[in-house]
Amino acid sequence: MKTRKYDGTNKQVPQIGFGGWQLGNADHWGDMDFEEGVDLVREAYRKGVRLFDTAPNYAGGMSEAIIGEALKDVRDDVVINTKIGHRADGGIDFSLEAIETSVRNSLKRLSTDYLDSVILHNPGLEILSGDDHFAELDRLKRLGMINAYGVSIDTHEEFEMALNHTGCDVVEIMFNIFFQDVSPLFERAKKQDVAVIVKVPLDSGWLTGKYDAQSTFTGIRSRWDKDTIERRAALVERVKKITEKDDLTTTALAFILGFDGVTAVIPGIRNEQHLDVNLQAADKELPDTMRERLIKLYREEIKDEPLPW
């Protein structure tokens, strides 16, 4: 796989990473026990994945523990990114006093003595526009507990604020064929030496091509109402016509990686089949005409009436 610099560290990462929300997360993603998770993460490493994203609240800390166990023998060969703000016990705490405690708890669960990066997990605008939280993260950086820091955010406004005010090394941002409003900021991030990690690249599964207007959902995906499902299904059909494919996964990931300012993408991986399909995107380049049509679809059908996530 092609690699790109992970800003704030001395490491390079292949562009296909591993989103760890689903690891051990029976409430939202179905059954996966600890050992199955460890085996999956190790298989991802064997196949070239080096960036692993997690958070304390993913499966009550189990996601971090799985990644820590799986990678403890190859720790310096990988980049581990975790988060602050949503605790393992389900609580939310963005206070300054909680930052070091959160980092120390993550270090313990991840079986490591340093974090490649730690990011604030969807902080409010008042944090993005201030200095205090990032001064504290900078202190932990000087202590060697973390190598880089940043934010996980969703919108163009938040992205711009992060670039303007935070001095962060990493921005994790929602971006995919259906959510393109942040793309104009990618080149600016690159110029500022900010790593851009793309989350929700498959629109929670819609951009795999496997859902339609008759699909029903449980868990976290049950948030979509009937009108939203029907609209997304119609847009998926448009994407299939543009790409002339029914399985959209590799195309959706390749679309994202075609943006030069994107460092890596972190699709969720629930099994080895998902892993293999995702990895196929690493060497796929979309024709310019296809890319332009997918951008045009967003501008004409979605931009002025954004989809609810």
SULQUI-V425749 format. One record per residue. N is the residue number from 1. RES is the residue in one letter. PSI is psi in whole degrees, 0 to 359 (none if undefined). NEAR is the number of other ideal C-beta (glycine too) atoms within 10 Angstrom. D_LAST is the distance of its C-alpha to the last C-alpha in Angstrom with 1 decimal. Layout:
BEGIN
n=[N & N]
res=[RES & RES]
psi=[PSI & PSI]
near=[NEAR & NEAR]
d_last=[D_LAST & D_LAST]
END
This chain:
BEGIN
n=[1 & 2 & 3 & 4 & 5 & 6 & 7 & 8 & 9 & 10 & 11 & 12 & 13 & 14 & 15 & 16 & 17 & 18 & 19 & 20 & 21 & 22 & 23 & 24 & 25 & 26 & 27 & 28 & 29 & 30 & 31 & 32 & 33 & 34 & 35 & 36 & 37 & 38 & 39 & 40 & 41 & 42 & 43 & 44 & 45 & 46 & 47 & 48 & 49 & 50 & 51 & 52 & 53 & 54 & 55 & 56 & 57 & 58 & 59 & 60 & 61 & 62 & 63 & 64 & 65 & 66 & 67 & 68 & 69 & 70 & 71 & 72 & 73 & 74 & 75 & 76 & 77 & 78 & 79 & 80 & 81 & 82 & 83 & 84 & 85 & 86 & 87 & 88 & 89 & 90 & 91 & 92 & 93 & 94 & 95 & 96 & 97 & 98 & 99 & 100 & 101 & 102 & 103 & 104 & 105 & 106 & 107 & 108 & 109 & 110 & 111 & 112 & 113 & 114 & 115 & 116 & 117 & 118 & 119 & 120 & 121 & 122 & 123 & 124 & 125 & 126 & 127 & 128 & 129 & 130 & 131 & 132 & 133 & 134 & 135 & 136 & 137 & 138 & 139 & 140 & 141 & 142 & 143 & 144 & 145 & 146 & 147 & 148 & 149 & 150 & 151 & 152 & 153 & 154 & 155 & 156 & 157 & 158 & 159 & 160 & 161 & 162 & 163 & 164 & 165 & 166 & 167 & 168 & 169 & 170 & 171 & 172 & 173 & 174 & 175 & 176 & 177 & 178 & 179 & 180 & 181 & 182 & 183 & 184 & 185 & 186 & 187 & 188 & 189 & 190 & 191 & 192 & 193 & 194 & 195 & 196 & 197 & 198 & 199 & 200 & 201 & 202 & 203 & 204 & 205 & 206 & 207 & 208 & 209 & 210 & 211 & 212 & 213 & 214 & 215 & 216 & 217 & 218 & 219 & 220 & 221 & 222 & 223 & 224 & 225 & 226 & 227 & 228 & 229 & 230 & 231 & 232 & 233 & 234 & 235 & 236 & 237 & 238 & 239 & 240 & 241 & 242 & 243 & 244 & 245 & 246 & 247 & 248 & 249 & 250 & 251 & 252 & 253 & 254 & 255 & 256 & 257 & 258 & 259 & 260 & 261 & 262 & 263 & 264 & 265 & 266 & 267 & 268 & 269 & 270 & 271 & 272 & 273 & 274 & 275 & 276 & 277 & 278 & 279 & 280 & 281 & 282 & 283 & 284 & 285 & 286 & 287 & 288 & 289 & 290 & 291 & 292 & 293 & 294 & 295 & 296 & 297 & 298 & 299 & 300 & 301 & 302 & 303 & 304 & 305 & 306 & 307 & 308 & 309]
res=[M & K & T & R & K & Y & D & G & T & N & K & Q & V & P & Q & I & G & F & G & G & W & Q & L & G & N & A & D & H & W & G & D & M & D & F & E & E & G & V & D & L & V & R & E & A & Y & R & K & G & V & R & L & F & D & T & A & P & N & Y & A & G & G & M & S & E & A & I & I & G & E & A & L & K & D & V & R & D & D & V & V & I & N & T & K & I & G & H & R & A & D & G & G & I & D & F & S & L & E & A & I & E & T & S & V & R & N & S & L & K & R & L & S & T & D & Y & L & D & S & V & I & L & H & N & P & G & L & E & I & L & S & G & D & D & H & F & A & E & L & D & R & L & K & R & L & G & M & I & N & A & Y & G & V & S & I & D & T & H & E & E & F & E & M & A & L & N & H & T & G & C & D & V & V & E & I & M & F & N & I & F & F & Q & D & V & S & P & L & F & E & R & A & K & K & Q & D & V & A & V & I & V & K & V & P & L & D & S & G & W & L & T & G & K & Y & D & A & Q & S & T & F & T & G & I & R & S & R & W & D & K & D & T & I & E & R & R & A & A & L & V & E & R & V & K & K & I & T & E & K & D & D & L & T & T & T & A & L & A & F & I & L & G & F & D & G & V & T & A & V & I & P & G & I & R & N & E & Q & H & L & D & V & N & L & Q & A & A & D & K & E & L & P & D & T & M & R & E & R & L & I & K & L & Y & R & E & E & I & K & D & E & P & L & P & W]
psi=[149 & 145 & 155 & 155 & 134 & 101 & 143 & 351 & 175 & 22 & 152 & 148 & 139 & 154 & 343 & 114 & 193 & 113 & 123 & 15 & 323 & 347 & 115 & 10 & 78 & 333 & 323 & 334 & 12 & 177 & 134 & 113 & 177 & 311 & 323 & 320 & 316 & 315 & 320 & 317 & 319 & 323 & 320 & 317 & 316 & 330 & 9 & 357 & 135 & 350 & 122 & 124 & 136 & 188 & 153 & 325 & 0 & 110 & 38 & 33 & 349 & 326 & 314 & 316 & 320 & 312 & 319 & 314 & 317 & 328 & 6 & 332 & 352 & 28 & 314 & 353 & 354 & 164 & 123 & 124 & 126 & 186 & 170 & 142 & 321 & 112 & 164 & 332 & 4 & 350 & 166 & 128 & 105 & 15 & 153 & 322 & 336 & 346 & 307 & 321 & 316 & 316 & 316 & 321 & 321 & 318 & 318 & 312 & 326 & 2 & 48 & 163 & 6 & 156 & 135 & 319 & 151 & 137 & 146 & 130 & 90 & 62 & 162 & 166 & 330 & 331 & 318 & 334 & 2 & 181 & 336 & 313 & 323 & 333 & 320 & 318 & 323 & 324 & 316 & 329 & 316 & 330 & 349 & 7 & 327 & 151 & 336 & 161 & 164 & 211 & 150 & 119 & 179 & 332 & 165 & 316 & 315 & 319 & 313 & 319 & 319 & 318 & 329 & 326 & 339 & 338 & 25 & 157 & 336 & 134 & 123 & 123 & 145 & 126 & 132 & 185 & 326 & 348 & 89 & 5 & 341 & 350 & 328 & 344 & 355 & 315 & 324 & 317 & 318 & 317 & 331 & 8 & 47 & 122 & 135 & 114 & 122 & 123 & 165 & 46 & 339 & 19 & 51 & 36 & 340 & 323 & 14 & 337 & 3 & 351 & 153 & 189 & 341 & 359 & 145 & 155 & 149 & 176 & 215 & 332 & 352 & 359 & 341 & 132 & 176 & 316 & 320 & 318 & 315 & 321 & 316 & 319 & 319 & 321 & 322 & 318 & 323 & 318 & 320 & 322 & 320 & 317 & 344 & 38 & 148 & 325 & 111 & 356 & 304 & 325 & 316 & 320 & 319 & 326 & 314 & 314 & 349 & 349 & 120 & 331 & 354 & 126 & 311 & 166 & 145 & 72 & 147 & 141 & 116 & 343 & 174 & 328 & 315 & 315 & 311 & 320 & 316 & 318 & 337 & 338 & 343 & 326 & 14 & 130 & 131 & 143 & 145 & 322 & 323 & 315 & 315 & 322 & 324 & 324 & 319 & 321 & 314 & 312 & 324 & 330 & 342 & 321 & 313 & 350 & 74 & 146 & 140 & 140 & none]
near=[17 & 12 & 15 & 20 & 14 & 25 & 21 & 20 & 17 & 8 & 18 & 14 & 25 & 18 & 20 & 27 & 28 & 24 & 25 & 28 & 21 & 21 & 29 & 24 & 23 & 13 & 10 & 14 & 18 & 11 & 8 & 20 & 12 & 14 & 10 & 15 & 24 & 19 & 14 & 23 & 26 & 15 & 16 & 26 & 18 & 9 & 15 & 12 & 24 & 23 & 29 & 29 & 26 & 29 & 24 & 25 & 21 & 26 & 26 & 16 & 21 & 21 & 30 & 31 & 22 & 29 & 28 & 23 & 18 & 22 & 23 & 11 & 10 & 12 & 15 & 9 & 10 & 22 & 24 & 23 & 28 & 29 & 24 & 27 & 25 & 20 & 19 & 20 & 10 & 9 & 11 & 11 & 14 & 18 & 10 & 11 & 8 & 17 & 22 & 16 & 13 & 23 & 23 & 11 & 17 & 25 & 19 & 14 & 20 & 25 & 16 & 19 & 10 & 15 & 22 & 25 & 28 & 27 & 29 & 27 & 21 & 17 & 20 & 12 & 12 & 9 & 20 & 23 & 12 & 14 & 12 & 10 & 22 & 21 & 11 & 18 & 27 & 14 & 13 & 18 & 19 & 9 & 11 & 9 & 18 & 25 & 19 & 23 & 27 & 27 & 26 & 25 & 24 & 18 & 15 & 15 & 13 & 21 & 27 & 15 & 17 & 27 & 18 & 12 & 14 & 23 & 16 & 24 & 23 & 26 & 27 & 28 & 25 & 20 & 25 & 22 & 26 & 24 & 22 & 20 & 17 & 23 & 18 & 12 & 20 & 21 & 13 & 14 & 23 & 19 & 10 & 15 & 10 & 25 & 28 & 26 & 26 & 27 & 20 & 23 & 28 & 24 & 21 & 18 & 15 & 25 & 26 & 19 & 20 & 14 & 20 & 14 & 13 & 8 & 14 & 9 & 13 & 8 & 12 & 13 & 16 & 10 & 11 & 21 & 10 & 8 & 9 & 13 & 19 & 14 & 18 & 22 & 15 & 12 & 20 & 23 & 13 & 14 & 21 & 15 & 11 & 19 & 21 & 8 & 13 & 10 & 13 & 22 & 21 & 20 & 23 & 25 & 26 & 20 & 26 & 23 & 23 & 15 & 17 & 9 & 17 & 22 & 26 & 28 & 28 & 24 & 25 & 21 & 26 & 16 & 12 & 13 & 9 & 18 & 19 & 12 & 16 & 26 & 19 & 14 & 23 & 18 & 10 & 13 & 10 & 17 & 9 & 9 & 9 & 16 & 16 & 12 & 16 & 22 & 14 & 11 & 19 & 18 & 11 & 9 & 15 & 17 & 12 & 7 & 7 & 12 & 15 & 10 & 13]
d_last=[29.8 & 29.7 & 29.4 & 28.4 & 29.5 & 27.4 & 28.2 & 29.9 & 31.5 & 34.2 & 32.2 & 30.8 & 27.8 & 27.2 & 24.0 & 22.5 & 21.6 & 20.6 & 17.5 & 18.9 & 16.3 & 17.6 & 21.3 & 23.0 & 19.8 & 21.0 & 18.8 & 15.5 & 17.0 & 20.4 & 23.8 & 24.8 & 27.8 & 29.0 & 31.4 & 29.0 & 26.6 & 29.5 & 30.7 & 27.3 & 27.0 & 30.7 & 30.3 & 27.5 & 30.0 & 32.8 & 30.9 & 30.3 & 27.0 & 27.7 & 24.5 & 23.0 & 20.1 & 19.9 & 19.7 & 22.0 & 19.5 & 18.7 & 20.8 & 22.9 & 24.3 & 25.1 & 22.9 & 24.9 & 28.1 & 27.5 & 27.0 & 29.9 & 32.2 & 31.3 & 31.8 & 34.6 & 37.3 & 35.5 & 33.9 & 35.1 & 33.9 & 30.2 & 27.6 & 25.9 & 23.0 & 22.0 & 20.5 & 21.7 & 20.5 & 19.2 & 22.4 & 23.4 & 24.4 & 21.0 & 22.1 & 20.7 & 23.3 & 23.1 & 26.8 & 29.1 & 31.3 & 28.6 & 27.9 & 31.0 & 30.9 & 27.4 & 28.6 & 31.7 & 30.0 & 27.8 & 30.9 & 32.6 & 29.9 & 29.6 & 33.4 & 33.7 & 35.4 & 33.0 & 29.3 & 28.6 & 25.8 & 24.0 & 21.0 & 19.7 & 16.5 & 14.2 & 17.3 & 17.7 & 19.0 & 22.5 & 22.5 & 21.4 & 24.1 & 26.8 & 29.1 & 29.9 & 27.2 & 27.8 & 31.5 & 31.2 & 29.3 & 31.9 & 34.6 & 33.2 & 33.1 & 36.8 & 37.6 & 36.3 & 33.7 & 30.8 & 31.2 & 28.1 & 25.4 & 22.2 & 18.7 & 15.2 & 12.9 & 9.8 & 11.4 & 14.6 & 16.3 & 15.9 & 17.0 & 20.0 & 21.0 & 21.0 & 23.3 & 25.4 & 26.0 & 25.5 & 27.7 & 25.2 & 25.8 & 22.3 & 18.9 & 16.0 & 13.1 & 9.8 & 11.2 & 11.5 & 12.9 & 9.9 & 9.2 & 12.9 & 13.5 & 14.8 & 17.3 & 20.2 & 20.4 & 21.0 & 24.7 & 25.2 & 23.8 & 26.2 & 29.1 & 28.4 & 28.5 & 25.0 & 23.4 & 19.9 & 18.0 & 14.9 & 12.3 & 9.6 & 12.0 & 11.6 & 7.9 & 8.6 & 11.7 & 11.2 & 13.1 & 15.9 & 16.9 & 17.6 & 15.4 & 16.5 & 16.6 & 18.7 & 16.6 & 16.2 & 14.2 & 15.2 & 14.3 & 10.9 & 9.6 & 11.5 & 8.8 & 8.3 & 11.2 & 13.8 & 13.1 & 9.5 & 11.2 & 14.1 & 12.5 & 10.7 & 14.1 & 16.0 & 14.3 & 15.0 & 18.5 & 18.9 & 18.0 & 20.6 & 23.1 & 22.8 & 23.1 & 25.5 & 23.9 & 22.3 & 21.3 & 18.8 & 18.3 & 21.0 & 20.4 & 16.7 & 18.0 & 21.1 & 19.2 & 17.8 & 21.2 & 22.9 & 21.9 & 24.9 & 23.3 & 21.0 & 22.8 & 21.0 & 17.9 & 17.1 & 15.8 & 16.0 & 19.4 & 20.6 & 23.9 & 26.4 & 25.4 & 21.8 & 23.6 & 26.0 & 23.6 & 21.6 & 24.9 & 26.0 & 23.6 & 25.8 & 28.5 & 26.7 & 26.8 & 25.4 & 27.9 & 27.5 & 27.4 & 24.5 & 22.5 & 23.4 & 22.4 & 18.8 & 18.7 & 20.2 & 17.7 & 14.9 & 17.3 & 18.6 & 15.8 & 12.5 & 13.6 & 15.0 & 12.3 & 8.9 & 6.2 & 3.8 & 0.0]
END
